[in-house]
């Protein structure tokens, strides 16, 4: 079946230890945050201390601690530290 654009079973096999699950989780959280923040904005006004999670882009881990993980991030094109 060469030449007709089909993908063989061999092409669909990959190693599970090479999947970056943290990156996928962060992408999913970012997407869900955008959806949730849209719904919240419609329900009530934002508090002074709240941020728009759609503008937050978590990058790489800086440190792990007892109370969470600190990430290097950008918020509205500024370097920040994010905690989750």
Secondary structure by P-SEA (a helix, b strand, c coil): cccccccccccccccccccaaaaaaaaaaaaaaaaaaaaaaacccccccccccccccccccccccccbbbbbcccccbbbbbcc
